[in-house]
Amino acid sequence: MDRTLLRTVGAATAAYGIAVAARPALLARPSGLTAPDGTVPADVATCLRPLALRDAACGLAMACAPDDRSLRTATLLRIASDLGDAALLTGTLPGRRHRAMALTVSVGWGLLSVIGLARADR
């Protein structure tokens, strides 16, 4: 397992999750979930914040895992979350472009984690 890659993915995921929890527009805009005037409706922000906090928690678990078993478990949780996001968001987001972006981003982050698990430590 490439511990450095996995911890880097974890730290990036945690930072993004914290940022989205503070500013849901960071996820709402590229997902097509804003109002016509570009603002994020309160109900959308309410739904995005727990998702962002889940990402932050998974990322922190990866970045701070004390041993290989914990790192592997946190990474598998991250992969499952990414694949779940890909499946759910690509079926529900408005517009083909938004669905394609969600698929690309979700699968891309999941793939980075898979690579980190499969690769020898560097």
C-alpha contacts under 8 A as a table, 3 or more apart, distances in Angstrom:
res1	aa1	res2	aa2	distance
1	M	116	G	5.72
1	M	117	L	4.48
1	M	118	A	5.66
1	M	119	R	5.10
1	M	120	A	4.91
1	M	121	D	5.14
2	D	5	L	5.51
2	D	6	L	6.33
2	D	116	G	4.84
2	D	117	L	6.26
2	D	118	A	7.54
2	D	119	R	5.46
2	D	120	A	5.39
2	D	121	D	3.87
2	D	122	R	5.98
3	R	6	L	5.12
3	R	7	R	5.98
3	R	116	G	7.03
3	R	121	D	5.96
3	R	122	R	7.64
4	T	7	R	5.22
4	T	8	T	6.05
4	T	121	D	7.45
4	T	122	R	7.15
5	L	8	T	5.06
5	L	9	V	6.11
5	L	113	S	7.94
5	L	116	G	5.71
6	L	9	V	5.07
6	L	10	G	6.05
6	L	62	M	6.69
6	L	63	A	7.36
6	L	71	L	7.91
6	L	75	T	7.34
6	L	113	S	6.21
6	L	116	G	5.48
6	L	117	L	7.58
7	R	10	G	4.87
7	R	11	A	6.07
7	R	62	M	5.59
7	R	63	A	4.28
7	R	64	C	7.52
8	T	11	A	5.09
8	T	12	A	6.12
8	T	63	A	6.87
9	V	12	A	5.17
9	V	13	T	5.99
9	V	59	G	7.20
9	V	62	M	7.85
9	V	63	A	7.81
9	V	109	W	7.88
9	V	112	L	7.51
9	V	113	S	7.16
10	G	13	T	5.07
10	G	14	A	6.06
10	G	58	C	7.07
10	G	59	G	3.78
10	G	60	L	6.03
10	G	61	A	7.28
10	G	62	M	4.83
10	G	63	A	4.90
11	A	14	A	5.08
11	A	15	A	6.14
11	A	59	G	5.62
11	A	60	L	6.34
11	A	62	M	7.48
11	A	63	A	5.44
12	A	15	A	5.15
12	A	16	Y	6.15
12	A	59	G	7.18
13	T	16	Y	5.20
13	T	17	G	6.01
13	T	55	D	6.10
13	T	56	A	6.13
13	T	58	C	7.68
13	T	59	G	4.95
13	T	60	L	7.96
14	A	17	G	5.06
14	A	18	I	6.15
14	A	55	D	6.10
14	A	56	A	3.76
14	A	57	A	6.64
14	A	58	C	7.13
14	A	59	G	4.38
14	A	60	L	5.61
15	A	18	I	5.24
15	A	19	A	6.15
15	A	56	A	6.71
16	Y	19	A	4.99
16	Y	20	V	6.10
16	Y	52	A	7.68
16	Y	55	D	7.87
16	Y	56	A	7.21
17	G	20	V	5.20
17	G	21	A	6.10
17	G	51	L	7.91
17	G	52	A	4.29
17	G	53	L	5.69
17	G	54	R	7.44
17	G	55	D	5.17
17	G	56	A	4.49
18	I	21	A	5.10
18	I	22	A	6.30
18	I	52	A	6.58
18	I	53	L	6.56
18	I	56	A	5.85
19	A	22	A	5.18
19	A	23	R	5.96
19	A	24	P	7.85
19	A	26	L	7.64
20	V	23	R	4.76
20	V	24	P	4.68
20	V	25	A	7.15
20	V	26	L	5.67
20	V	27	L	6.37
20	V	48	L	7.76
20	V	49	R	6.88
20	V	52	A	5.76
21	A	24	P	5.79
21	A	48	L	7.31
21	A	49	R	4.65
21	A	50	P	7.50
21	A	52	A	5.36
21	A	53	L	6.33
22	A	49	R	7.87
23	R	26	L	6.02
24	P	27	L	5.70
24	P	28	A	6.01
24	P	40	V	7.34
24	P	45	A	5.51
24	P	48	L	6.33
24	P	49	R	6.68
25	A	28	A	4.61
25	A	29	R	5.50
25	A	34	T	7.68
25	A	39	T	7.60
25	A	40	V	6.07
25	A	45	A	7.80
26	L	29	R	6.19
26	L	30	P	7.33
27	L	30	P	5.85
27	L	31	S	6.17
27	L	48	L	7.75
28	A	31	S	5.10
28	A	32	G	6.10
28	A	33	L	4.79
28	A	34	T	5.90
28	A	40	V	6.75
28	A	44	V	7.68
28	A	45	A	7.89
28	A	48	L	7.81
29	R	32	G	5.30
29	R	33	L	6.04
29	R	34	T	5.85
29	R	38	G	7.61
29	R	40	V	8.00
30	P	33	L	7.78
30	P	98	H	6.67
30	P	101	M	7.86
31	S	93	L	6.73
31	S	94	P	7.76
31	S	98	H	5.22
31	S	99	R	7.56
31	S	101	M	7.77
31	S	102	A	7.09
32	G	93	L	7.08
32	G	94	P	6.21
32	G	95	G	7.55
32	G	98	H	6.18
33	L	40	V	7.07
33	L	44	V	7.10
33	L	93	L	7.78
33	L	94	P	7.64
34	T	37	D	7.63
34	T	38	G	5.31
34	T	39	T	5.46
34	T	40	V	4.73
34	T	41	P	6.60
35	A	38	G	5.24
35	A	39	T	5.39
35	A	40	V	6.05
35	A	41	P	6.40
36	P	39	T	7.50
40	V	44	V	6.48
40	V	45	A	6.40
41	P	44	V	5.31
41	P	45	A	6.39
42	A	45	A	5.12
42	A	46	T	6.11
43	D	46	T	4.99
43	D	47	C	6.33
44	V	47	C	5.15
44	V	48	L	6.16
45	A	48	L	5.10
45	A	49	R	6.10
46	T	49	R	5.67
46	T	50	P	7.47
47	C	50	P	6.33
47	C	51	L	7.12
48	L	51	L	5.20
48	L	52	A	6.16
49	R	52	A	5.00
49	R	53	L	6.12
50	P	53	L	4.95
50	P	54	R	6.06
51	L	54	R	5.09
51	L	55	D	6.39
52	A	55	D	5.08
52	A	56	A	6.22
53	L	56	A	4.86
53	L	57	A	6.08
54	R	57	A	5.14
54	R	58	C	6.16
55	D	58	C	5.14
55	D	59	G	5.95
55	D	78	R	7.69
56	A	59	G	5.08
56	A	60	L	6.03
57	A	60	L	5.15
57	A	61	A	6.10
58	C	61	A	5.08
58	C	62	M	6.28
58	C	74	A	6.24
58	C	75	T	7.76
58	C	77	L	7.04
58	C	78	R	5.97
59	G	62	M	5.09
59	G	63	A	6.09
59	G	74	A	7.95
59	G	78	R	7.55
60	L	63	A	4.97
60	L	64	C	5.85
61	A	64	C	5.34
61	A	65	A	5.54
61	A	71	L	7.33
61	A	74	A	5.79
62	M	65	A	5.41
62	M	70	S	7.89
62	M	71	L	5.43
62	M	74	A	5.37
62	M	75	T	6.21
63	A	71	L	8.00
65	A	68	D	7.46
65	A	70	S	5.43
65	A	71	L	5.04
65	A	74	A	7.72
66	P	70	S	6.59
66	P	71	L	7.37
67	D	70	S	5.46
67	D	71	L	6.22
68	D	71	L	4.98
68	D	72	R	5.98
69	R	72	R	5.14
69	R	73	T	6.18
70	S	73	T	5.09
70	S	74	A	6.09
71	L	74	A	5.17
71	L	75	T	6.00
72	R	75	T	5.05
72	R	76	L	6.13
72	R	117	L	7.25
73	T	76	L	5.16
73	T	77	L	6.32
74	A	77	L	5.11
74	A	78	R	6.27
75	T	78	R	4.92
75	T	79	I	6.17
75	T	113	S	6.44
75	T	117	L	7.91
76	L	79	I	5.00
76	L	80	A	6.12
77	L	80	A	5.11
77	L	81	S	6.14
78	R	81	S	5.08
78	R	82	D	6.17
78	R	110	G	7.12
78	R	113	S	7.66
79	I	82	D	5.08
79	I	83	L	6.15
79	I	109	W	7.88
79	I	110	G	4.82
79	I	111	L	7.82
79	I	113	S	6.57
79	I	114	V	7.36
80	A	83	L	5.18
80	A	84	G	6.02
80	A	110	G	7.93
81	S	84	G	5.02
81	S	85	D	6.05
82	D	85	D	5.03
82	D	86	A	6.17
82	D	106	S	4.99
82	D	107	V	6.40
82	D	109	W	6.91
82	D	110	G	5.44
83	L	86	A	4.99
83	L	87	A	6.20
83	L	106	S	6.62
83	L	107	V	6.47
83	L	110	G	6.85
84	G	87	A	5.16
84	G	88	L	6.05
85	D	88	L	5.27
85	D	89	L	5.57
85	D	90	T	7.89
85	D	102	A	7.81
85	D	106	S	6.31
86	A	89	L	5.55
86	A	90	T	5.79
86	A	102	A	6.36
86	A	103	L	4.94
86	A	106	S	5.36
86	A	107	V	6.49
87	A	90	T	5.76
87	A	91	G	6.56
87	A	103	L	7.81
88	L	91	G	5.42
88	L	92	T	6.36
89	L	92	T	5.13
89	L	93	L	5.51
89	L	99	R	6.53
89	L	102	A	6.43
89	L	103	L	7.53
90	T	93	L	6.08
90	T	98	H	7.94
90	T	99	R	4.43
90	T	100	A	6.84
90	T	102	A	6.31
90	T	103	L	6.01
91	G	99	R	7.20
92	T	99	R	7.66
93	L	98	H	6.36
93	L	99	R	5.65
94	P	98	H	6.52
94	P	99	R	7.11
95	G	98	H	5.49
95	G	99	R	6.40
96	R	99	R	5.11
96	R	100	A	6.05
97	R	100	A	5.13
97	R	101	M	6.14
98	H	101	M	5.10
98	H	102	A	6.16
99	R	102	A	5.12
99	R	103	L	6.17
100	A	103	L	5.10
100	A	104	T	6.13
101	M	104	T	5.09
101	M	105	V	6.06
102	A	105	V	5.28
102	A	106	S	5.87
103	L	106	S	5.32
103	L	107	V	5.87
104	T	107	V	5.45
104	T	108	G	5.71
105	V	108	G	5.01
105	V	109	W	6.18
106	S	109	W	5.47
106	S	110	G	6.22
107	V	110	G	4.98
107	V	111	L	5.90
108	G	111	L	5.06
108	G	112	L	6.30
109	W	112	L	5.13
109	W	113	S	6.49
110	G	113	S	5.17
110	G	114	V	6.29
111	L	114	V	4.90
111	L	115	I	6.07
112	L	115	I	5.11
112	L	116	G	6.15
113	S	116	G	4.93
113	S	117	L	6.29
114	V	117	L	5.14
114	V	118	A	6.19
115	I	118	A	5.06
115	I	119	R	5.84
116	G	119	R	5.45
